[in-house]
């Protein structure tokens, strides 16, 4: 089940012997994902660089411990874990979190920064069998080529190479690798290797079930929903174990409840499957297993309620799951952490900020190395006006693991609120450097640049953003501002007309079109648009602009009323 769309593209011919001796960084790496699994290229590269780096700067290696240990497990005996989440030492049945697919991008960025700090300029990395590379290596090489200048590191990729050896690994070897892949979030490899493991194990047996559960979970995480659904159905047809059926029902429910496209979520079907999971879990004979699984399933039903907008019902379910978790003693700490954070999210949404902060604090205390809840608590604090604690949380999230674009994006929001636009621009640029597909970073950076009259830079961000999201109302609004400033009023009008059409709730689109209509002599239209903008978001500058338009129409009393709503310079 390899992803044929992720193949590497040839970037040059195989190197000549003269080039090898002159500038080759290391022996040619065979990118074939078998028999070494995900990060075949990344692991080989790190095995070459880490020993050299440790002699030069042990601190540099330590600063990238998590990335190195994930990408090159063979170096774990040489690179101690400085940052590690608690699930690293938990038994298999207590490790319930599966990293999101985007985690590999974070790892790739961390490795790129390590390589850039270590490699002397003028080196070359050569990879053969590129068409057989794992998606983790495809992504890593893309990040290396994007973030390391070619005069520092030239990367040559080509499809040819030694023939692919048949995979002779047995089920136990494959299980070890699948387990590693799921721990680290290497979902493509987990799906591919797990499917192979299923063919080597007795259907319905314990090891077969372990492969099936990991493979279906990986497929769901990759958005390959129908394949995951088919595998869960195969589980139901193969097994008569109640615990297996409960897990399969939960997994099937989550395919709908967590579908990345809201339009494709069938919450009624999800509810049916999760109710079946709860019904089975209620009957499990082991008290400890029953308490865990029932709480786990109720938390899943809470997600369905949340998707329906029934926050109180979701909160009641999460609280019942926390009650069950008290029966587990010291076991399943990750389960408790997730439940506490979920309750915090619901409490915050319901307006109980103080209680939500307490739950976030309790969740973070369980695993201070897990970054997600620092971000969530930071956002809550920022919304409460607690800027310094929010800043501390964002920076804790940055330190907790590989580069995290969301932490820099959120900190940029804080800088914008403080009026520190240089710091905001620096953080937004960092986000885009880490993830060139981060649309909101382009939107915010374009808006800031336009406000600073750095119009060409803003226009470049608008163009990139619109390529990612054609017809985006925010970007069209900035484009309208830029065209207005350039005196291209017809082009500005076209952009702003489209912006209000696709984003009728966006106050800035109406406000900017109001200003433009005033400049075009359509004063009545300007008042109409500015009134609509004020209805959506009554900001002082909108009242000031409407006051000017109202005066132009001779509606002096209304203009004076708007002027009273506008802060006067001191």
Protein Blocks (a to p, Z undefined) as FASTA:
>chain_A
ZZfklpccdfbdcddfklmmmmpmbdcddfbfbfnbghklmmmmmmmmmmmmmmmommlm
mmmmmmmmmmmmmlmmmmccfbdcfklmgcfklmmbccdfklmmmmmmmmmmmmmmmmcg
hiacddehklmpcfklmmmmmmmmmmmcfklpccdddfbdcdddddfbdfklmmmmmmmm
mmnopaklmmmmmmmmmmmpcehiaklmmmmmmmmmmmmmnopamlmmmmmmmmmmmpcc
fklmmmmmmmmmmmmmmomblklpcfklmmmmmmmmmmmmmmpmblklmmmmmmmmmmmm
mmmmmmnopaklmmmmmmmmmmmmmmnomgoklmmmmmmmmmmmmmmmnopamlmmmmmm
mmmmmmmmbmklmmmmmmmmmmnopaklmmmmmmmmmmmmccdfklmmmmmmmmmmnopa
klmmmmmmmmmmmmmmlmklmmmmmmmmmmnopaklmmmmmmmmmmmmghiaklmmmmmm
mmmmnopaklmmmmmmmmmmmmmmlmklmmmmmmmmmmnopamlmmmmmmmmmmmoccfk
lmmmmmmmmmmnopamlmmmmmmmpccdZZ
